Amino acid sequence: MKKLLLAVGTVALVSGVCFAQQPVAPVAPVAPVSQVAAAVQKVESLKIKGTVEAVVVADAAKGTKAEITVVEEKGKSVKCVVSAETPIMDKETKASVSVDKIKKGEKIVVKYTTNKEGLNIAEAIKILD
């Protein structure tokens, strides 16, 4: 009986040491969701109204993206990437058209944003004439 009590006592002593907790390192505070959402929403849309200087139609074989370059009357030039999802509204038909329908010299308005890499992404294009 003494051996049994000695064995149980030893197991209890050893298991107590095994389950001892280590001090927890402090966790860095996390920004509230509202602050994160506000930071994401700071990307603002810009507009440029001007004349089409150049149009590049996307070509997967060459690895080119669709791009359009617009020049304002004051001389400011903006080049934007145009995705397949970018709505391009034609003045005459009031329907959405593809980027290859835009011609050099046409008057247009482009709503765009600039991403982290500095690339202008067209969100919407409206052909004026």
KOLLUM-782339 format. One record per residue (C-alpha): residue number from 1; x, y, z. Coordinates in nm, 2 decimals, padded with zeros to 4 digits. Layout:
% residues N
  resi      xx      yy      zz
   NUM       X       Y       Z
...
END
This chain:
% residues 129
  resi      xx      yy      zz
     1   00.00   00.00   00.00
     2   00.29   00.24   00.07
     3   00.43   00.17  -00.27
     4   00.10   00.26  -00.43
     5   00.07   00.58  -00.24
     6   00.43   00.67  -00.33
     7   00.36   00.60  -00.70
     8   00.04   00.81  -00.70
     9   00.21   01.10  -00.52
    10   00.50   01.09  -00.77
    11   00.27   01.10  -01.07
    12   00.07   01.39  -00.91
    13   00.39   01.58  -00.85
    14   00.53   01.53  -01.20
    15   00.20   01.60  -01.37
    16   00.16   01.93  -01.18
    17   00.50   02.05  -01.31
    18   00.40   01.94  -01.67
    19   00.08   02.14  -01.67
    20   00.23   02.46  -01.53
    21   00.15   02.76  -01.75
    22   00.41   02.97  -01.91
    23   00.36   03.35  -01.90
    24   00.16   03.47  -02.21
    25   00.33   03.72  -02.43
    26   00.13   04.04  -02.48
    27  -00.06   04.06  -02.81
    28  -00.03   04.36  -03.03
    29  -00.35   04.56  -03.05
    30  -00.55   04.52  -03.37
    31  -00.71   04.82  -03.55
    32  -01.08   04.84  -03.53
    33  -01.28   04.74  -03.84
    34  -01.40   05.09  -03.89
    35  -01.04   05.22  -03.92
    36  -00.95   04.95  -04.17
    37  -01.26   05.02  -04.37
    38  -01.19   05.39  -04.37
    39  -00.84   05.32  -04.50
    40  -00.97   05.11  -04.78
    41  -01.23   05.36  -04.88
    42  -00.98   05.65  -04.91
    43  -00.92   05.55  -05.28
    44  -01.10   05.82  -05.47
    45  -01.22   05.83  -05.82
    46  -01.08   06.09  -06.06
    47  -01.22   06.22  -06.39
    48  -01.06   06.35  -06.70
    49  -01.25   06.50  -06.99
    50  -01.05   06.54  -07.31
    51  -00.95   06.40  -07.65
    52  -00.84   06.05  -07.72
    53  -00.47   06.06  -07.82
    54  -00.42   05.68  -07.84
    55  -00.61   05.35  -07.81
    56  -00.44   05.01  -07.76
    57  -00.67   04.71  -07.80
    58  -00.59   04.41  -07.58
    59  -00.40   04.13  -07.75
    60  -00.34   03.81  -07.55
    61  -00.10   03.68  -07.81
    62   00.12   03.98  -07.77
    63   00.05   04.02  -07.40
    64  -00.08   04.37  -07.43
    65  -00.36   04.52  -07.22
    66  -00.63   04.75  -07.35
    67  -00.52   05.11  -07.28
    68  -00.65   05.45  -07.36
    69  -00.47   05.79  -07.35
    70  -00.67   06.10  -07.30
    71  -00.54   06.46  -07.32
    72  -00.72   06.76  -07.16
    73  -00.74   07.10  -07.33
    74  -00.48   07.22  -07.08
    75  -00.24   06.95  -07.20
    76  -00.26   06.71  -06.91
    77  -00.23   06.35  -07.04
    78  -00.36   06.04  -06.86
    79  -00.31   05.68  -06.97
    80  -00.56   05.43  -06.83
    81  -00.59   05.05  -06.85
    82  -00.93   04.94  -06.97
    83  -01.06   04.60  -06.85
    84  -01.33   04.39  -07.03
    85  -01.57   04.49  -06.74
    86  -01.52   04.86  -06.79
    87  -01.85   05.01  -06.91
    88  -01.80   05.22  -07.22
    89  -02.11   05.42  -07.31
    90  -02.17   05.53  -07.67
    91  -02.34   05.87  -07.71
    92  -02.54   05.77  -08.01
    93  -02.67   05.43  -07.92
    94  -02.65   05.48  -07.54
    95  -02.53   05.12  -07.53
    96  -02.21   04.97  -07.39
    97  -01.94   04.92  -07.66
    98  -01.59   04.77  -07.66
    99  -01.27   04.96  -07.65
   100  -01.20   04.91  -08.02
   101  -01.50   05.13  -08.10
   102  -01.31   05.44  -07.95
   103  -01.13   05.63  -08.21
   104  -00.84   05.88  -08.19
   105  -00.96   06.24  -08.18
   106  -01.30   06.16  -08.01
   107  -01.40   06.35  -07.70
   108  -01.45   06.13  -07.40
   109  -01.48   06.14  -07.02
   110  -01.29   05.87  -06.82
   111  -01.36   05.80  -06.45
   112  -01.06   05.62  -06.31
   113  -00.86   05.53  -05.99
   114  -00.49   05.50  -05.94
   115  -00.37   05.17  -05.77
   116  -00.07   05.13  -05.54
   117   00.16   05.07  -05.83
   118   00.06   05.40  -05.98
   119  -00.14   05.25  -06.27
   120  -00.46   05.43  -06.37
   121  -00.75   05.19  -06.39
   122  -01.06   05.30  -06.59
   123  -01.38   05.25  -06.41
   124  -01.62   05.40  -06.67
   125  -01.58   05.57  -07.01
   126  -01.84   05.79  -07.18
   127  -01.80   05.89  -07.55
   128  -01.91   06.25  -07.60
   129  -01.90   06.28  -07.98
END
